[in-house]
């Protein structure tokens, strides 16, 4: 026990020492799109990427998929009304800058759309999955043409079920002859959902809290952007820190309501950057195969269950099964564990606590984040598999070459 405490203290000291160092690539990411700072609340982005041609003689015959639900509302403690009430008081007092006035109107609209329903899929969430399905169909048009059968299963969460509905309805619109089955239920949750455990979360929290504590919010920039007279605004709100935090809570979730980045631009770029690091660190240490906590995370039964489901259904398809695609719809926690367990470059690496702060989490866990594994076969019966994360081809850290991998070799790395 003492040794465990010493390890934590030592890591915390190292973490605080490096807490002021910024990763230039992550900073550039956020400058390009401020919503990326929210990591798991980042609306889905379609980012063009290179496509390696299919090896000669191989044809696609099966798709294995896992998708996180699309954009949703968050769970604010006061329904975002705390921030809106403060902005309304400032508006009535004539203290808001033009940017503050625009933010006030946007806050009112977000509260209206939120409508006291935390965790609800927003209209954008369904649209995101329709777009992903559309592009998947076009990429695999021959495979998904004709009277083919597809299985689709979902977490019991409503936002996942509606995401599944949006995805599969788009496929049916593109090919009405597709035979699609839908399912959900508690037993399916054994492999379609899953997250960290309380003991992992307890051990991770000190590191995240230490990193967050090293970067207090820049309330001066925020108050100056919001108020024509920051001192009067300070007196009106009572606590600049509380006002900024309440507003930031709405800002990082505003993209899900199809808002622009007006609210995020009230804050300094450093505030956005440090939030991105805090969020990335928390996610990576909790859900991925980190050097410090990954052995426990990857050993959870839900991770083994989804690996078995991927393998079993792929083997069924290889043996001549009836389904050309298996679609699964769940949550970010499970998607991240799957990507880490598969050994995908950029998330499969075993980062330390200190390294995890610079992890580009937004690339792997946006709303509607997804994994697509496309299987190919030649006339000799040799099977290759190619992996896409958020529709961009990826490579593995567990096998050389790529992005096309021999199934038998790949299977051995995930069993």
URFENNOR-V529604 format. One record per pair of residues at least 12 apart in sequence whose ideal C-beta (glycine too) atoms are under 7 Angstrom apart, sorted by the first residue. I is the first residue (numbers start at 1). J is the second residue. D is the distance in Angstrom with one decimal. If there is no record, write none. Layout:
<<I;J;D> <I;J;D>>
This chain:
<<8;206;6.3> <11;207;6.7> <11;353;5.1> <12;206;6.3> <12;207;6.6> <12;210;5.2> <14;354;5.6> <15;207;5.9> <15;210;5.6> <15;211;6.0> <15;353;6.0> <15;354;5.6> <16;210;5.8> <16;214;5.8> <18;354;5.7> <19;211;5.8> <19;214;3.9> <19;215;7.0> <22;273;6.4> <23;358;4.0> <26;276;6.3> <26;358;6.0> <26;360;6.1> <27;273;5.7> <29;360;6.5> <29;362;6.7> <30;269;6.9> <30;272;5.3> <30;273;5.8> <30;276;5.9> <31;269;6.7> <34;261;4.6> <34;264;4.4> <34;265;6.9> <34;272;5.7> <35;255;4.6> <35;261;6.4> <36;276;6.7> <36;362;4.0> <37;252;6.8> <37;272;4.0> <37;273;6.9> <37;275;5.1> <37;276;4.2> <38;252;3.9> <38;279;6.8> <39;276;6.3> <39;279;4.0> <39;280;5.8> <39;283;6.3> <39;361;4.5> <39;362;5.1> <39;365;6.1> <40;279;6.8> <40;283;6.6> <40;332;5.3> <40;365;5.1> <41;74;6.7> <41;252;5.3> <41;253;5.1> <41;256;6.6> <42;255;6.8> <42;362;5.1> <42;366;4.2> <42;367;6.7> <43;71;5.2> <43;124;6.4> <43;255;4.3> <43;256;6.3> <43;366;6.7> <43;367;5.5> <44;70;6.9> <44;128;4.3> <44;366;5.2> <44;367;5.5> <44;368;4.1> <45;366;6.5> <46;391;6.8> <47;392;6.5> <49;392;4.0> <49;393;6.6> <51;393;6.4> <52;393;6.2> <52;403;5.4> <54;376;6.2> <55;384;6.8> <55;404;5.9> <57;378;4.4> <57;379;6.7> <58;376;3.9> <58;377;6.5> <58;378;4.9> <58;384;5.9> <59;376;6.2> <59;377;6.5> <60;140;5.5> <60;143;4.6> <60;374;5.5> <60;375;6.8> <60;376;5.4> <61;143;6.7> <61;317;6.8> <61;375;5.9> <61;377;5.4> <62;314;6.7> <62;317;3.9> <62;324;5.9> <62;325;6.8> <62;375;4.2> <63;140;6.4> <63;324;6.9> <63;325;4.2> <63;372;6.2> <63;373;6.9> <63;374;5.4> <64;310;5.6> <64;313;6.5> <64;314;5.8> <64;326;5.4> <64;373;4.2> <65;325;6.6> <65;326;6.6> <65;327;4.8> <65;328;6.3> <65;370;6.7> <65;371;6.7> <65;372;5.2> <66;328;4.6> <66;330;6.7> <66;335;6.0> <66;338;5.8> <66;370;6.7> <66;371;4.7> <67;129;6.9> <67;163;6.8> <67;167;6.9> <67;329;5.3> <67;368;6.5> <67;370;4.0> <68;330;6.6> <68;331;6.0> <68;332;5.0> <68;335;4.9> <68;367;6.9> <68;368;6.1> <68;369;4.5> <68;370;6.8> <69;121;6.3> <69;125;6.4> <69;157;6.9> <69;159;4.3> <69;160;4.6> <69;163;4.4> <69;329;6.5> <69;331;6.8> <70;121;6.0> <70;124;6.7> <70;125;2.7> <70;126;6.2> <70;128;4.1> <70;129;5.2> <70;163;5.1> <70;367;5.3> <70;368;4.3> <71;122;5.0> <71;124;4.4> <71;125;4.2> <71;128;6.2> <71;256;3.9> <71;367;4.2> <72;119;5.8> <72;120;6.1> <72;121;5.2> <72;122;6.2> <72;125;5.8> <72;159;5.1> <72;256;6.1> <72;367;6.9> <73;114;5.3> <73;117;6.1> <73;118;5.7> <73;119;6.4> <73;120;4.9> <73;122;6.2> <73;256;6.4> <74;118;6.5> <74;253;4.2> <75;118;3.8> <75;119;6.3> <76;249;5.6> <79;111;6.6> <79;114;6.3> <79;116;5.5> <80;107;6.8> <80;110;6.1> <80;111;5.1> <80;114;6.1> <80;250;4.8> <81;111;6.3> <82;246;4.6> <83;107;5.9> <83;246;4.1> <83;247;4.6> <83;250;5.3> <84;107;4.6> <84;108;6.1> <84;111;5.4> <86;237;5.3> <86;243;5.4> <87;103;6.6> <87;104;4.2> <87;107;5.6> <88;104;6.8> <89;236;6.1> <90;227;6.7> <90;233;6.2> <90;236;6.0> <91;104;5.2> <93;236;6.3> <95;227;5.1> <95;228;5.8> <95;229;6.0> <95;232;5.7> <95;233;5.5> <95;236;6.6> <96;226;6.6> <96;227;6.8> <97;225;6.6> <97;226;6.3> <97;227;6.5> <97;228;5.5> <99;225;5.6> <99;266;6.6> <100;226;4.3> <100;227;6.6> <102;262;5.5> <103;262;5.8> <103;263;5.6> <103;266;6.1> <106;259;5.7> <106;262;5.6> <106;263;6.2> <107;250;6.1> <110;250;6.0> <110;254;6.0> <110;257;5.2> <110;259;6.7> <113;257;5.0> <119;159;6.2> <120;159;6.6> <121;159;4.0> <121;162;4.8> <121;163;6.4> <122;256;5.0> <122;257;6.0> <124;256;6.2> <124;258;5.2> <125;159;6.7> <125;163;6.2> <125;367;6.4> <125;368;6.9> <126;162;6.1> <126;163;6.9> <126;166;3.7> <128;367;6.4> <128;368;3.9> <129;163;4.9> <129;166;4.2> <129;167;4.2> <129;368;5.8> <130;166;5.0> <130;167;6.9> <130;170;4.2> <132;167;6.7> <132;368;6.3> <132;370;6.0> <132;391;6.8> <133;167;4.4> <133;170;4.0> <133;171;5.2> <134;170;5.5> <134;174;6.8> <135;391;6.2> <136;372;6.4> <137;171;6.0> <137;174;4.8> <140;374;6.7> <143;324;5.8> <144;171;7.0> <144;175;6.1> <144;178;7.0> <144;324;6.7> <145;175;6.2> <146;177;6.1> <147;177;4.5> <147;179;6.5> <148;178;5.8> <148;179;7.0> <148;324;4.5> <149;179;4.7> <149;322;5.1> <149;323;5.0> <149;324;6.7> <150;178;6.0> <150;180;4.7> <150;323;6.3> <150;324;6.5> <150;325;4.5> <150;327;6.5> <151;181;5.4> <151;323;5.3> <151;326;5.0> <151;327;6.8> <152;164;5.4> <152;168;5.3> <152;180;6.0> <152;181;6.6> <152;182;5.2> <152;327;4.2> <153;183;4.8> <153;184;6.5> <153;188;5.3> <153;192;5.7> <153;328;5.6> <154;184;4.5> <154;192;6.9> <154;329;4.2> <155;184;6.9> <155;189;6.4> <155;192;5.5> <155;193;4.7> <155;329;6.4> <155;330;4.6> <155;331;6.3> <156;184;5.3> <156;185;6.8> <156;186;6.8> <156;189;6.3> <160;329;4.5> <160;330;6.0> <161;184;6.0> <163;329;5.2> <164;182;6.6> <164;329;4.3> <167;327;6.7> <168;180;5.0> <168;182;6.9> <190;302;6.6> <190;305;5.1> <191;302;6.7> <191;305;3.8> <191;306;4.6> <191;309;4.5> <192;328;5.3> <192;330;4.9> <193;330;4.8> <193;331;5.8> <193;334;5.4> <194;300;6.4> <194;302;2.7> <194;303;6.8> <194;333;6.7> <194;334;4.9> <194;337;6.8> <195;287;7.0> <195;333;3.7> <195;334;6.9> <196;286;4.4> <196;287;6.1> <196;297;6.3> <196;333;6.8> <197;300;6.8> <200;286;6.2> <200;293;5.4> <200;296;5.7> <200;297;6.3> <201;286;6.3> <203;293;6.6> <204;282;6.9> <204;285;4.4> <204;286;5.6> <204;293;6.4> <207;281;6.8> <207;285;6.7> <207;353;5.1> <208;278;6.2> <208;281;5.5> <208;282;4.8> <211;277;6.6> <211;278;5.8> <211;281;5.9> <211;357;6.1> <212;278;4.8> <215;274;3.9> <217;241;6.5> <217;244;5.2> <217;245;6.8> <217;271;5.7> <218;268;4.3> <218;270;6.2> <218;271;5.4> <219;240;4.1> <219;241;5.8> <219;244;5.1> <221;267;6.7> <221;268;4.2> <222;244;4.7> <222;266;5.7> <222;267;5.6> <223;240;5.4> <225;266;4.7> <226;266;6.0> <247;263;6.7> <247;266;6.7> <248;267;6.4> <250;263;6.1> <251;263;3.6> <251;264;4.8> <256;367;6.7> <277;357;4.4> <279;361;6.5> <280;356;6.7> <280;357;6.6> <280;359;4.6> <280;361;3.8> <281;356;4.7> <281;357;4.8> <283;336;6.5> <283;361;5.2> <283;365;6.2> <284;351;6.5> <284;356;4.3> <284;359;4.8> <284;361;6.4> <285;353;6.7> <285;356;5.6> <287;333;5.2> <287;336;4.0> <287;337;5.4> <288;336;5.6> <288;337;7.0> <288;340;4.1> <288;347;6.1> <289;340;4.2> <289;341;6.8> <289;348;6.5> <289;350;5.8> <290;350;6.4> <290;351;5.8> <290;356;6.2> <291;350;4.5> <291;351;6.3> <291;352;4.9> <292;352;6.6> <292;353;5.5> <294;350;5.9> <297;337;6.5> <298;341;5.8> <302;334;6.8> <303;337;5.2> <303;341;5.7> <306;334;6.8> <306;338;5.7> <307;341;6.2> <307;414;5.1> <311;411;6.0> <311;415;6.8> <313;326;4.9> <314;375;6.5> <317;375;6.7> <318;383;5.8> <332;365;4.8> <332;369;6.5> <335;365;6.8> <335;369;5.5> <335;371;6.8> <336;364;6.3> <336;365;5.8> <338;371;6.3> <339;364;5.9> <339;371;6.4> <339;389;6.4> <341;414;6.4> <342;414;6.0> <343;396;4.8> <343;397;5.1> <343;398;3.7> <343;413;6.1> <344;387;6.6> <344;389;6.1> <344;394;5.1> <344;396;6.3> <345;394;5.9> <345;395;4.9> <345;396;6.5> <345;397;5.3> <346;360;6.8> <346;363;6.5> <346;364;7.0> <347;364;5.1> <348;397;4.9> <349;397;6.2> <364;389;6.4> <366;390;7.0> <369;390;5.8> <370;390;6.1> <371;387;6.8> <371;389;5.8> <372;388;4.3> <373;385;5.6> <373;387;5.3> <374;386;5.1> <375;407;6.9> <383;407;4.1> <384;404;4.5> <384;405;6.5> <384;406;6.2> <384;407;6.6> <385;405;5.5> <385;407;5.1> <385;410;5.8> <386;403;5.2> <386;404;5.2> <387;403;7.0> <398;413;4.4> <399;413;6.5>>
